[in-house]
Structures are given as structure tokens and as C-alpha cells.
Amino acid sequence: MSLKPSAAIRYTAMRLVIFVGCLVLVALLVHFGLVPAGLGAANPAWVVLLALVLSAPLSFVLLRKQRDAMSVQISGRVADAKQKLAANRSQEDEADDAARA
């Protein structure tokens, strides 16, 4: 068994790294006055919201390969689960038919 992290974990970690990078960048821009600091005590919320707005399109563009890999991995698991469920249903149907006969 390999210790390779799943595609979903890798994608999530990379999205978090992009968000933290944007958060640091926005905080620095606000600190140096290059970006408005928000209204009154709303500064932390403003910084987080702006970082979210910046990180979303960056993640969409930069993590396309990782998102596709995650999608393939998840769809494979869903297909396997559906196949197992169908096999279990057919076994139950066969057992029920045998009991009625």
C-alpha cells in the first residue's frame, strides 16, 4: 500500500496554500495603504473576503490538472460503489427468487 495522498487531499491543500498566499498579500497591501482597509472594525473581514475573491479564480486556473485528477478519482470510486450495489441487489433478488421457488 502506498502512502501517496489522494487527489482530493492534494487539491484541497493546494487551494489552501493559494488562499493563504492571497491572504498574506492582501494583508500587506492593506497594511501599506495600497488597498482600502475597509470600514471601521471590518478590516479583518475585508481582508479575508478580498483574499477569497482573489484566490478563487487563481485556483480555478492554476489547479486545473489537480481538479481533473480529483474528478477522475472520485468518479471511479462512485462507479465502483454503484457496481457493488448492483451486485448486492442482484444477489438479493436471486436469493428471494430461490426462496419463493
N, CA, C and O atoms as a printed pandas DataFrame, in Angstrom:
     atom_number atom_name residue_name chain_id  residue_number  x_coord  y_coord  z_coord
0              1         N          MET        A               1    0.845   -1.180    0.000
1              2        CA          MET        A               1    0.000    0.000    0.000
2              3         C          MET        A               1    0.886    1.238    0.000
3              4         O          MET        A               1    1.808    1.345    0.809
4              5         N          SER        A               2    0.610    2.169   -0.903
5              6        CA          SER        A               2    1.432    3.372   -0.988
6              7         C          SER        A               2    0.897    4.448   -0.050
7              8         O          SER        A               2   -0.277    4.436    0.322
8              9         N          LEU        A               3    1.752    5.358    0.319
9             10        CA          LEU        A               3    1.374    6.457    1.187
10            11         C          LEU        A               3    1.122    7.722    0.392
11            12         O          LEU        A               3    1.177    8.826    0.935
12            13         N          LYS        A               4    0.850    7.566   -0.875
13            14        CA          LYS        A               4    0.579    8.709   -1.750
14            15         C          LYS        A               4   -0.748    9.346   -1.353
15            16         O          LYS        A               4   -1.758    8.650   -1.250
16            17         N          PRO        A               5   -0.762   10.671   -1.126
17            18        CA          PRO        A               5   -2.012   11.317   -0.734
18            19         C          PRO        A               5   -3.018   11.299   -1.877
19            20         O          PRO        A               5   -2.644   11.335   -3.049
20            21         N          SER        A               6   -4.275   11.246   -1.530
21            22        CA          SER        A               6   -5.307   11.213   -2.560
22            23         C          SER        A               6   -5.335   12.547   -3.306
23            24         O          SER        A               6   -4.835   13.564   -2.824
24            25         N          ALA        A               7   -5.924   12.509   -4.473
25            26        CA          ALA        A               7   -6.002   13.715   -5.293
26            27         C          ALA        A               7   -6.838   14.789   -4.608
27            28         O          ALA        A               7   -6.554   15.979   -4.746
28            29         N          ALA        A               8   -7.867   14.380   -3.870
29            30        CA          ALA        A               8   -8.724   15.349   -3.185
30            31         C          ALA        A               8   -7.952   16.077   -2.085
31            32         O          ALA        A               8   -8.090   17.290   -1.923
32            33         N          ILE        A               9   -7.147   15.343   -1.337
33            34        CA          ILE        A               9   -6.353   15.964   -0.277
34            35         C          ILE        A               9   -5.314   16.903   -0.873
35            36         O          ILE        A               9   -5.104   18.006   -0.368
36            37         N          ARG        A              10   -4.674   16.472   -1.932
37            38        CA          ARG        A              10   -3.659   17.295   -2.586
38            39         C          ARG        A              10   -4.285   18.584   -3.149
39            40         O          ARG        A              10   -3.719   19.667   -3.005
40            41         N          TYR        A              11   -5.447   18.457   -3.786
41            42        CA          TYR        A              11   -6.133   19.619   -4.346
42            43         C          TYR        A              11   -6.547   20.587   -3.242
43            44         O          TYR        A              11   -6.357   21.797   -3.371
44            45         N          THR        A              12   -7.108   20.063   -2.169
45            46        CA          THR        A              12   -7.539   20.908   -1.056
46            47         C          THR        A              12   -6.363   21.628   -0.420
47            48         O          THR        A              12   -6.459   22.811   -0.093
48            49         N          ALA        A              13   -5.260   20.924   -0.244
49            50        CA          ALA        A              13   -4.062   21.541    0.339
50            51         C          ALA        A              13   -3.532   22.656   -0.563
51            52         O          ALA        A              13   -3.124   23.711   -0.077
52            53         N          MET        A              14   -3.539   22.424   -1.861
53            54        CA          MET        A              14   -3.047   23.439   -2.783
54            55         C          MET        A              14   -3.977   24.657   -2.813
55            56         O          MET        A              14   -3.506   25.789   -2.928
56            57         N          ARG        A              15   -5.293   24.436   -2.710
57            58        CA          ARG        A              15   -6.231   25.566   -2.632
58            59         C          ARG        A              15   -5.994   26.371   -1.365
59            60         O          ARG        A              15   -6.056   27.600   -1.379
60            61         N          LEU        A              16   -5.722   25.670   -0.271
61            62        CA          LEU        A              16   -5.452   26.355    0.994
62            63         C          LEU        A              16   -4.174   27.180    0.902
63            64         O          LEU        A              16   -4.122   28.298    1.414
64            65         N          VAL        A              17   -3.153   26.644    0.261
65            66        CA          VAL        A              17   -1.896   27.389    0.083
66            67         C          VAL        A              17   -2.132   28.651   -0.750
67            68         O          VAL        A              17   -1.609   29.716   -0.420
68            69         N          ILE        A              18   -2.908   28.539   -1.814
69            70        CA          ILE        A              18   -3.201   29.708   -2.644
70            71         C          ILE        A              18   -3.979   30.745   -1.834
71            72         O          ILE        A              18   -3.698   31.940   -1.928
72            73         N          PHE        A              19   -4.957   30.296   -1.036
73            74        CA          PHE        A              19   -5.729   31.235   -0.222
74            75         C          PHE        A              19   -4.838   31.927    0.809
75            76         O          PHE        A              19   -4.925   33.143    0.981
76            77         N          VAL        A              20   -3.995   31.176    1.487
77            78        CA          VAL        A              20   -3.110   31.785    2.497
78            79         C          VAL        A              20   -2.162   32.782    1.833
79            80         O          VAL        A              20   -1.900   33.849    2.389
80            81         N          GLY        A              21   -1.654   32.450    0.665
81            82        CA          GLY        A              21   -0.800   33.385   -0.063
82            83         C          GLY        A              21   -1.538   34.672   -0.400
83            84         O          GLY        A              21   -0.996   35.766   -0.240
84            85         N          CYS        A              22   -2.774   34.540   -0.867
85            86        CA          CYS        A              22   -3.582   35.728   -1.174
86            87         C          CYS        A              22   -3.895   36.511    0.094
87            88         O          CYS        A              22   -3.914   37.741    0.072
88            89         N          LEU        A              23   -4.137   35.819    1.187
89            90        CA          LEU        A              23   -4.427   36.481    2.449
90            91         C          LEU        A              23   -3.232   37.307    2.916
91            92         O          LEU        A              23   -3.392   38.448    3.350
92            93         N          VAL        A              24   -2.046   36.734    2.828
93            94        CA          VAL        A              24   -0.834   37.475    3.213
94            95         C          VAL        A              24   -0.631   38.676    2.293
95            96         O          VAL        A              24   -0.313   39.770    2.761
96            97         N          LEU        A              25   -0.812   38.482    0.995
97            98        CA          LEU        A              25   -0.642   39.567    0.035
98            99         C          LEU        A              25   -1.625   40.704    0.304
99           100         O          LEU        A              25   -1.236   41.872    0.324
100          101         N          VAL        A              26   -2.895   40.366    0.511
101          102        CA          VAL        A              26   -3.902   41.402    0.769
102          103         C          VAL        A              26   -3.608   42.110    2.091
103          104         O          VAL        A              26   -3.737   43.331    2.182
104          105         N          ALA        A              27   -3.216   41.355    3.109
105          106        CA          ALA        A              27   -2.898   41.978    4.398
106          107         C          ALA        A              27   -1.743   42.962    4.258
107          108         O          ALA        A              27   -1.760   44.039    4.854
108          109         N          LEU        A              28   -0.747   42.589    3.473
109          110        CA          LEU        A              28    0.377   43.505    3.249
110          111         C          LEU        A              28   -0.062   44.741    2.465
111          112         O          LEU        A              28    0.353   45.856    2.784
112          113         N          LEU        A              29   -0.885   44.554    1.458
113          114        CA          LEU        A              29   -1.374   45.682    0.673
114          115         C          LEU        A              29   -2.212   46.637    1.525
115          116         O          LEU        A              29   -2.118   47.855    1.375
116          117         N          VAL        A              30   -3.027   46.081    2.415
117          118        CA          VAL        A              30   -3.830   46.915    3.314
118          119         C          VAL        A              30   -2.928   47.628    4.313
119          120         O          VAL        A              30   -3.122   48.807    4.609
120          121         N          HIS        A              31   -1.945   46.903    4.827
121          122        CA          HIS        A              31   -1.034   47.483    5.817
122          123         C          HIS        A              31   -0.272   48.690    5.253
123          124         O          HIS        A              31   -0.083   49.695    5.937
124          125         N          PHE        A              32    0.155   48.571    4.006
125          126        CA          PHE        A              32    0.915   49.658    3.391
126          127         C          PHE        A              32    0.017   50.696    2.704
127          128         O          PHE        A              32    0.520   51.630    2.079
128          129         N          GLY        A              33   -1.294   50.539    2.815
129          130        CA          GLY        A              33   -2.217   51.534    2.308
130          131         C          GLY        A              33   -2.457   51.491    0.813
131          132         O          GLY        A              33   -3.006   52.442    0.257
132          133         N          LEU        A              34   -2.064   50.422    0.148
133          134        CA          LEU        A              34   -2.283   50.310   -1.291
134          135         C          LEU        A              34   -3.700   49.849   -1.623
135          136         O          LEU        A              34   -4.172   50.018   -2.747
136          137         N          VAL        A              35   -4.369   49.268   -0.635
137          138        CA          VAL        A              35   -5.750   48.805   -0.779
138          139         C          VAL        A              35   -6.524   49.377    0.406
139          140         O          VAL        A              35   -6.000   49.405    1.519
140          141         N          PRO        A              36   -7.752   49.830    0.195
141          142        CA          PRO        A              36   -8.524   50.370    1.320
142          143         C          PRO        A              36   -8.668   49.347    2.448
143          144         O          PRO        A              36   -8.777   48.147    2.198
144          145         N          ALA        A              37   -8.669   49.828    3.676
145          146        CA          ALA        A              37   -8.686   48.951    4.844
146          147         C          ALA        A              37  -10.091   48.556    5.267
147          148         O          ALA        A              37  -10.231   47.897    6.297
148          149         N          GLY        A              38  -11.106   48.907    4.558
149          150        CA          GLY        A              38  -12.466   48.576    4.965
150          151         C          GLY        A              38  -13.041   49.682    5.826
151          152         O          GLY        A              38  -12.453   50.756    5.951
152          153         N          LEU        A              39  -14.184   49.416    6.412
153          154        CA          LEU        A              39  -14.866   50.416    7.221
154          155         C          LEU        A              39  -14.743   50.077    8.703
155          156         O          LEU        A              39  -15.206   49.018    9.126
156          157         N          GLY        A              40  -14.149   50.924    9.474
157          158        CA          GLY        A              40  -14.060   50.758   10.917
158          159         C          GLY        A              40  -13.435   49.447   11.336
159          160         O          GLY        A              40  -12.296   49.150   10.978
160          161         N          ALA        A              41  -14.183   48.660   12.097
161          162        CA          ALA        A              41  -13.676   47.395   12.624
162          163         C          ALA        A              41  -13.829   46.244   11.631
163          164         O          ALA        A              41  -13.576   45.095   11.991
164          165         N          ALA        A              42  -14.228   46.518   10.411
165          166        CA          ALA        A              42  -14.441   45.471    9.413
166          167         C          ALA        A              42  -13.156   45.060    8.708
167          168         O          ALA        A              42  -13.207   44.276    7.761
168          169         N          ASN        A              43  -12.014   45.566    9.140
169          170        CA          ASN        A              43  -10.759   45.283    8.457
170          171         C          ASN        A              43  -10.469   43.790    8.315
171          172         O          ASN        A              43  -10.176   43.363    7.198
172          173         N          PRO        A              44  -10.529   42.957    9.369
173          174        CA          PRO        A              44  -10.223   41.529    9.178
174          175         C          PRO        A              44  -11.185   40.848    8.199
175          176         O          PRO        A              44  -10.761   40.039    7.373
176          177         N          ALA        A              45  -12.455   41.168    8.288
177          178        CA          ALA        A              45  -13.423   40.562    7.374
178          179         C          ALA        A              45  -13.152   41.005    5.933
179          180         O          ALA        A              45  -13.260   40.204    5.004
180          181         N          TRP        A              46  -12.803   42.268    5.752
181          182        CA          TRP        A              46  -12.484   42.797    4.426
182          183         C          TRP        A              46  -11.273   42.072    3.832
183          184         O          TRP        A              46  -11.280   41.691    2.661
184          185         N          VAL        A              47  -10.255   41.890    4.636
185          186        CA          VAL        A              47   -9.042   41.232    4.160
186          187         C          VAL        A              47   -9.341   39.787    3.759
187          188         O          VAL        A              47   -8.888   39.333    2.708
188          189         N          VAL        A              48  -10.096   39.067    4.580
189          190        CA          VAL        A              48  -10.432   37.670    4.268
190          191         C          VAL        A              48  -11.304   37.595    3.020
191          192         O          VAL        A              48  -11.076   36.751    2.154
192          193         N          LEU        A              49  -12.295   38.467    2.925
193          194        CA          LEU        A              49  -13.182   38.466    1.762
194          195         C          LEU        A              49  -12.423   38.773    0.474
195          196         O          LEU        A              49  -12.646   38.122   -0.547
196          197         N          LEU        A              50  -11.543   39.740    0.514
197          198        CA          LEU        A              50  -10.752   40.079   -0.667
198          199         C          LEU        A              50   -9.812   38.929   -1.043
199          200         O          LEU        A              50   -9.613   38.646   -2.224
200          201         N          ALA        A              51   -9.240   38.273   -0.037
201          202        CA          ALA        A              51   -8.375   37.117   -0.309
202          203         C          ALA        A              51   -9.173   35.981   -0.944
203          204         O          ALA        A              51   -8.673   35.310   -1.848
204          205         N          LEU        A              52  -10.398   35.756   -0.490
205          206        CA          LEU        A              52  -11.248   34.726   -1.095
206          207         C          LEU        A              52  -11.572   35.058   -2.545
207          208         O          LEU        A              52  -11.535   34.189   -3.416
208          209         N          VAL        A              53  -11.890   36.323   -2.794
209          210        CA          VAL        A              53  -12.224   36.748   -4.157
210          211         C          VAL        A              53  -11.027   36.599   -5.089
211          212         O          VAL        A              53  -11.194   36.257   -6.260
212          213         N          LEU        A              54   -9.835   36.849   -4.587
213          214        CA          LEU        A              54   -8.629   36.703   -5.414
214          215         C          LEU        A              54   -8.225   35.238   -5.602
215          216         O          LEU        A              54   -7.795   34.846   -6.687
216          217         N          SER        A              55   -8.365   34.434   -4.547
217          218        CA          SER        A              55   -7.876   33.056   -4.621
218          219         C          SER        A              55   -8.771   32.151   -5.459
219          220         O          SER        A              55   -8.286   31.180   -6.039
220          221         N          ALA        A              56  -10.059   32.445   -5.535
221          222        CA          ALA        A              56  -10.975   31.576   -6.291
222          223         C          ALA        A              56  -10.604   31.470   -7.775
223          224         O          ALA        A              56  -10.433   30.356   -8.271
224          225         N          PRO        A              57  -10.473   32.588   -8.502
225          226        CA          PRO        A              57  -10.107   32.435   -9.919
226          227         C          PRO        A              57   -8.684   31.904  -10.104
227          228         O          PRO        A              57   -8.407   31.188  -11.066
228          229         N          LEU        A              58   -7.786   32.253   -9.185
229          230        CA          LEU        A              58   -6.428   31.713   -9.288
230          231         C          LEU        A              58   -6.450   30.194   -9.150
231          232         O          LEU        A              58   -5.787   29.493   -9.914
232          233         N          SER        A              59   -7.201   29.686   -8.188
233          234        CA          SER        A              59   -7.305   28.240   -8.005
234          235         C          SER        A              59   -7.945   27.587   -9.225
235          236         O          SER        A              59   -7.525   26.514   -9.659
236          237         N          PHE        A              60   -8.958   28.239   -9.767
237          238        CA          PHE        A              60   -9.638   27.676  -10.933
238          239         C          PHE        A              60   -8.685   27.507  -12.112
239          240         O          PHE        A              60   -8.740   26.502  -12.820
240          241         N          VAL        A              61   -7.823   28.476  -12.318
241          242        CA          VAL        A              61   -6.896   28.437  -13.451
242          243         C          VAL        A              61   -5.666   27.582  -13.141
243          244         O          VAL        A              61   -5.270   26.742  -13.950
244          245         N          LEU        A              62   -5.072   27.794  -11.986
245          246        CA          LEU        A              62   -3.794   27.146  -11.670
246          247         C          LEU        A              62   -3.928   25.665  -11.302
247          248         O          LEU        A              62   -2.977   24.902  -11.473
248          249         N          LEU        A              63   -5.079   25.255  -10.808
249          250        CA          LEU        A              63   -5.229   23.879  -10.323
250          251         C          LEU        A              63   -6.110   23.023  -11.215
251          252         O          LEU        A              63   -6.746   22.079  -10.747
252          253         N          ARG        A              64   -6.146   23.348  -12.490
253          254        CA          ARG        A              64   -6.987   22.597  -13.427
254          255         C          ARG        A              64   -6.602   21.115  -13.479
255          256         O          ARG        A              64   -7.480   20.253  -13.438
256          257         N          LYS        A              65   -5.324   20.811  -13.568
257          258        CA          LYS        A              65   -4.878   19.408  -13.638
258          259         C          LYS        A              65   -5.250   18.650  -12.370
259          260         O          LYS        A              65   -5.736   17.521  -12.437
260          261         N          GLN        A              66   -5.024   19.267  -11.224
261          262        CA          GLN        A              66   -5.325   18.616   -9.963
262          263         C          GLN        A              66   -6.839   18.387   -9.804
263          264         O          GLN        A              66   -7.262   17.352   -9.289
264          265         N          ARG        A              67   -7.642   19.352  -10.246
265          266        CA          ARG        A              67   -9.088   19.214  -10.172
266          267         C          ARG        A              67   -9.567   18.083  -11.077
267          268         O          ARG        A              67  -10.454   17.318  -10.699
268          269         N          ASP        A              68   -8.983   17.974  -12.272
269          270        CA          ASP        A              68   -9.351   16.895  -13.180
270          271         C          ASP        A              68   -8.956   15.535  -12.609
271          272         O          ASP        A              68   -9.714   14.571  -12.713
272          273         N          ALA        A              69   -7.767   15.456  -12.004
273          274        CA          ALA        A              69   -7.322   14.201  -11.391
274          275         C          ALA        A              69   -8.248   13.808  -10.241
275          276         O          ALA        A              69   -8.595   12.637  -10.086
276          277         N          MET        A              70   -8.642   14.788   -9.443
277          278        CA          MET        A              70   -9.546   14.520   -8.333
278          279         C          MET        A              70  -10.892   14.035   -8.861
279          280         O          MET        A              70  -11.482   13.111   -8.299
280          281         N          SER        A              71  -11.375   14.642   -9.921
281          282        CA          SER        A              71  -12.654   14.258  -10.510
282          283         C          SER        A              71  -12.609   12.820  -11.019
283          284         O          SER        A              71  -13.553   12.058  -10.814
284          285         N          VAL        A              72  -11.536   12.457  -11.668
285          286        CA          VAL        A              72  -11.389   11.083  -12.170
286          287         C          VAL        A              72  -11.365   10.099  -11.004
287          288         O          VAL        A              72  -12.008    9.050  -11.056
288          289         N          GLN        A              73  -10.625   10.438   -9.962
289          290        CA          GLN        A              73  -10.521    9.553   -8.806
290          291         C          GLN        A              73  -11.888    9.378   -8.125
291          292         O          GLN        A              73  -12.267    8.262   -7.772
292          293         N          ILE        A              74  -12.612   10.465   -7.945
293          294        CA          ILE        A              74  -13.911   10.396   -7.282
294          295         C          ILE        A              74  -14.929    9.670   -8.154
295          296         O          ILE        A              74  -15.709    8.863   -7.648
296          297         N          SER        A              75  -14.935    9.946   -9.456
297          298        CA          SER        A              75  -15.903    9.272  -10.325
298          299         C          SER        A              75  -15.616    7.776  -10.403
299          300         O          SER        A              75  -16.542    6.976  -10.536
300          301         N          GLY        A              76  -14.351    7.391  -10.322
301          302        CA          GLY        A              76  -14.010    5.964  -10.281
302          303         C          GLY        A              76  -14.540    5.294   -9.029
303          304         O          GLY        A              76  -15.051    4.175   -9.084
304          305         N          ARG        A              77  -14.420    5.976   -7.906
305          306        CA          ARG        A              77  -14.946    5.425   -6.648
306          307         C          ARG        A              77  -16.463    5.314   -6.692
307          308         O          ARG        A              77  -17.027    4.334   -6.207
308          309         N          VAL        A              78  -17.123    6.305   -7.264
309          310        CA          VAL        A              78  -18.584    6.267   -7.367
310          311         C          VAL        A              78  -19.017    5.119   -8.272
311          312         O          VAL        A              78  -19.977    4.415   -7.958
312          313         N          ALA        A              79  -18.328    4.923   -9.379
313          314        CA          ALA        A              79  -18.660    3.826  -10.296
314          315         C          ALA        A              79  -18.473    2.478   -9.603
315          316         O          ALA        A              79  -19.300    1.581   -9.768
316          317         N          ASP        A              80  -17.401    2.324   -8.833
317          318        CA          ASP        A              80  -17.171    1.078   -8.098
318          319         C          ASP        A              80  -18.276    0.833   -7.078
319          320         O          ASP        A              80  -18.756   -0.292   -6.933
320          321         N          ALA        A              81  -18.677    1.883   -6.375
321          322        CA          ALA        A              81  -19.737    1.747   -5.374
322          323         C          ALA        A              81  -21.054    1.358   -6.040
323          324         O          ALA        A              81  -21.792    0.530   -5.506
324          325         N          LYS        A              82  -21.358    1.945   -7.198
325          326        CA          LYS        A              82  -22.587    1.604   -7.912
326          327         C          LYS        A              82  -22.554    0.156   -8.376
327          328         O          LYS        A              82  -23.565   -0.545   -8.322
328          329         N          GLN        A              83  -21.387   -0.288   -8.833
329          330        CA          GLN        A              83  -21.248   -1.663   -9.304
330          331         C          GLN        A              83  -21.440   -2.640   -8.141
331          332         O          GLN        A              83  -22.108   -3.662   -8.302
332          333         N          LYS        A              84  -20.869   -2.341   -6.987
333          334        CA          LYS        A              84  -21.034   -3.210   -5.819
334          335         C          LYS        A              84  -22.497   -3.236   -5.366
335          336         O          LYS        A              84  -23.017   -4.288   -4.996
336          337         N          LEU        A              85  -23.149   -2.086   -5.397
337          338        CA          LEU        A              85  -24.551   -2.015   -5.014
338          339         C          LEU        A              85  -25.412   -2.839   -5.965
339          340         O          LEU        A              85  -26.315   -3.551   -5.526
340          341         N          ALA        A              86  -25.141   -2.748   -7.255
341          342        CA          ALA        A              86  -25.898   -3.528   -8.240
342          343         C          ALA        A              86  -25.663   -5.021   -8.029
343          344         O          ALA        A              86  -26.595   -5.816   -8.150
344          345         N          ALA        A              87  -24.423   -5.409   -7.714
345          346        CA          ALA        A              87  -24.129   -6.818   -7.465
346          347         C          ALA        A              87  -24.864   -7.313   -6.220
347          348         O          ALA        A              87  -25.399   -8.421   -6.214
348          349         N          ASN        A              88  -24.891   -6.505   -5.184
349          350        CA          ASN        A              88  -25.610   -6.891   -3.968
350          351         C          ASN        A              88  -27.110   -7.018   -4.227
351          352         O          ASN        A              88  -27.754   -7.934   -3.716
352          353         N          ARG        A              89  -27.661   -6.108   -5.012
353          354        CA          ARG        A              89  -29.088   -6.179   -5.326
354          355         C          ARG        A              89  -29.416   -7.448   -6.112
355          356         O          ARG        A              89  -30.427   -8.102   -5.857
356          357         N          SER        A              90  -28.554   -7.790   -7.068
357          358        CA          SER        A              90  -28.821   -8.990   -7.869
358          359         C          SER        A              90  -28.718  -10.240   -7.003
359          360         O          SER        A              90  -29.476  -11.186   -7.218
360          361         N          GLN        A              91  -27.806  -10.278   -6.032
361          362        CA          GLN        A              91  -27.704  -11.425   -5.119
362          363         C          GLN        A              91  -28.958  -11.534   -4.266
363          364         O          GLN        A              91  -29.455  -12.635   -4.029
364          365         N          GLU        A              92  -29.473  -10.395   -3.804
365          366        CA          GLU        A              92  -30.697  -10.409   -3.017
366          367         C          GLU        A              92  -31.869  -10.885   -3.848
367          368         O          GLU        A              92  -32.703  -11.650   -3.363
368          369         N          ASP        A              93  -31.944  -10.438   -5.108
369          370        CA          ASP        A              93  -33.029  -10.866   -5.989
370          371         C          ASP        A              93  -32.967  -12.376   -6.239
371          372         O          ASP        A              93  -33.991  -13.058   -6.230
372          373         N          GLU        A              94  -31.759  -12.885   -6.461
373          374        CA          GLU        A              94  -31.585  -14.325   -6.702
374          375         C          GLU        A              94  -31.968  -15.115   -5.451
375          376         O          GLU        A              94  -32.615  -16.157   -5.553
376          377         N          ALA        A              95  -31.580  -14.632   -4.287
377          378        CA          ALA        A              95  -31.919  -15.325   -3.048
378          379         C          ALA        A              95  -33.417  -15.300   -2.816
379          380         O          ALA        A              95  -33.986  -16.286   -2.347
380          381         N          ASP        A              96  -34.062  -14.193   -3.136
381          382        CA          ASP        A              96  -35.517  -14.100   -2.976
382          383         C          ASP        A              96  -36.228  -15.008   -3.955
383          384         O          ASP        A              96  -37.206  -15.663   -3.596
384          385         N          ASP        A              97  -35.750  -15.057   -5.189
385          386        CA          ASP        A              97  -36.358  -15.945   -6.185
386          387         C          ASP        A              97  -36.185  -17.411   -5.769
387          388         O          ASP        A              97  -37.101  -18.217   -5.938
388          389         N          ALA        A              98  -35.034  -17.749   -5.236
389          390        CA          ALA        A              98  -34.779  -19.144   -4.807
390          391         C          ALA        A              98  -35.667  -19.501   -3.621
391          392         O          ALA        A              98  -36.139  -20.634   -3.527
392          393         N          ALA        A              99  -35.900  -18.562   -2.722
393          394        CA          ALA        A              99  -36.744  -18.833   -1.560
394          395         C          ALA        A              99  -38.199  -19.011   -1.957
395          396         O          ALA        A              99  -38.926  -19.768   -1.314
396          397         N          ARG        A             100  -38.631  -18.331   -2.998
397          398        CA          ARG        A             100  -40.036  -18.435   -3.447
398          399         C          ARG        A             100  -40.276  -19.719   -4.251
399          400         O          ARG        A             100  -41.403  -20.204   -4.350
400          401         N          ALA        A             101  -39.207  -20.252   -4.816
401          402        CA          ALA        A             101  -39.378  -21.434   -5.673
402          403         C          ALA        A             101  -39.476  -22.726   -4.894
403          404         O          ALA        A             101  -39.621  -23.795   -5.486
